[in-house]
């Protein structure tokens, strides 16, 4: 067998910076924010919500008018420099009342989101983690609560407690979190059998720590997306109750109450219906656009 000469072998060229990092590493949330910024509709919804929230907080503060002060000689004034949105049937400044309505609607929506975040996530997490008989009992309770119509429950609370923000929030707190609990339970049933949960159990972690520190962060994307749909649902729920006359107590303003008052005189004073309807539609549309953008940004399967 002929020996192979050394001249046939050439040393490989050394490539500089073979192990150099081409681009800096990013975390999950940084990558989600980067993808969200590329979604123009979602960013437009986020910007609109920030602007509306800013006006709702500061516009009434810098106005010389009050949302409940009645000036009967100034009834049904058209929009002008003195009253930017005009006045209503009692001479109250519509500019201030509209932004008070946005403030009340956003407050109720955020309160509903907070209830979903606390009650729904904990209930669904506990049900999924312990499983077995505990899960069966908690799910039967969930089905009983889900069977109670939310609108009927709200009307009963309003009859006994009187119209107001607290009655609406309490009625929503009883059954509004059920959807969140079911979504969280379904996701955690898949996660609780993963290796990192088994490792935490082996190391002696308590169930509360496993749920809050290991399971909840892994379904946080789903929770955030669901919250963006909870807020407009609660706002619409309050607006419907106020529209039919069993929601916010006068003279407090909400978008549903303003739309109800404007609908009564829409043929002669269309501005009373126009402005609250536009803002109400903008809020719902912005939350839906933001929710769709967050769903795409937080879902790893949507990466290109």
Helices and strands as residue ranges (DSSP letters): G 6-8, H 28-38, H 40-58, G 72-74, H 94-115, I 116-120, H 121-130, H 132-147, H 150-161, H 165-175, H 178-191, H 195-202, H 207-209, I 210-215, H 216-218, H 220-243, H 255-264, H 271-298, G 300-302
